[in-house]
């Protein structure tokens, strides 16, 4: 049992098991799906960069088009930026992401012998890669213990009452204290799927929530 900032005991093992069971009914987050299907850290990195501010189905379609044309760092680095733009459109900020993923491919070749690095510091040296992206790549591509905090993880962790934080970085630090390391990778996967399907930012579908028993409903004013 863990004592949350709100004085409620949380059985982390039971929470994770409930999330795992319900996960079978959800659509798998796109980066997790690519990691499972492709088993290629390069594609995990690029798709994670594409996924920011973009719906999963859009990321999936853009990734498919891109990898049909460029399947390796070398092939991506050789593509004209204008062609990359066409391939990844309409992901969010596609004009910004096109030169960034091209530069990332070139940096992999120039600095890392074509291999995706396995440290958060090296990953964050790529333009457009922050802590969220780096941690997701470490967890999904390399199975390294890392907690990726996106909008879903930050929102739902606070809503559950597991933590009380203001920023994603604070959330990452607090979750590292609350969650046993064995749950770090899958916590993001389960919570993202749960957030996409049930625990919406506004008016979450609490009537269908499989983890209601664990939730303090912090900040929830209206639900379905």
Protein Blocks (a to p, Z undefined) as FASTA:
>chain_A
ZZdfkopacdfklmmmmmmmmmmmpccdfklmmmmmnopaklmmmmmmmmgopafklmmm
mmmmmmmmomcfklmmmpcfklmmmmmpccehklmmmmmmmmmmmmmmmmnnopacfbfk
lmmmpghiafklmmmmmmmmnopacddddfklmmmmmmnomaccfbfklmmmmmmmmpcf
klmmmmmmmmmmmmmmmmgfbhpafklpcklmmpgogoiabdZZ
